[in-house]
Amino acid sequence: MASRKKSAFAWPFAPRDIGTNRDTNLLKLVAMIAMVFDHTGKMFFPHYNIMRIIGRLAFPLFAYCIAVGCVYSRNRLKYLSRIVLVGLISQPFYAVALAHTSAKMYAIRFADNPLGAVFNFYLQSWGTPNIMYTLAFGLLLIWSIRDKQLACTAALMLLVWKLQGSINYGWQGVALIVLFYLFISRWWMSLPVVLAFMVWWGMKGNSYELFGLRFGIQMFAVLALPLIYIPTYSKLKINKWVFYLFYPGHLIGIMLIQFALALGK
């Protein structure tokens, strides 16, 4: 019996190599520092816009590192479960530390029903989900594309569009993760596509002006692109759990500072 001929068409969206910067430990470190600037600027120094501008570097770097992880990760379930676990742990700290609380979170008094109050507080804190929610959607979309499960891809895209109002960085954040992945082995294709998308995204707003052109704060995210497309060789080695635990850790730190400042008044 003649063997079935293999298709000559190679699926282009299952890259096995990285044509952009592979020094992801350095990029994650920069992203964490930028994130601290962003969050502390929002909560403690709202008049210093430079801190929020520096903070715009964080998400593109994390989005890119997720795309790289999708190329290298051998155990998808573990990769996704780590992201989800950190998101589940971080959510109440995220809501309190970054002022995303609501009256519904305190609807049940702890003194009256301790268990019910804790459960309600946690459940209602998801009114504004943390960034791990966005990263998880990016992972799922990438894997559906990689495996040519296009029906699943379409369903996920519709879900992201439906939930975009409650997704950190909206559908644009999820799309950026996917764009980094799709062209990750060819920097010369990736750079113009990603740059064009990020500039379009940054044009939504009019808080800043340069040469008569008005744009939003998200435009400053393009400053992360040199770090992504110019190779670095820091040889920095940091345990992966440091990056995962840093997220809830820095939120708890911000929350404790807020409590200390409140007690000091």
Buried (B, 14 or more C-beta within 10 A) or exposed (E): EEEEEEEEEEEEBEBEEBBBBBBBBBBBBBBBBBBBBBBBBBBEEEEEBEBBBBBBBBBBBBBBBBBBBBBEBEEBEEBBEBBBEBBBBBBBBBBBBBEBBEEEBEEBEEEEEEEEBEEBBBEBBBEBBBBBBBBBBBBBBBBBBBBEEEEBBEEBBEBBEEBBEEBBBBBBBBBBBBBBBBBBBBBEEBBEBBEEBBBEBBBEEEEBEEEEEEBBBBBBBBBBBEBBBEEBEEEEEEEEEEBBBBBBBBBBBBBEBBEEEEEEE
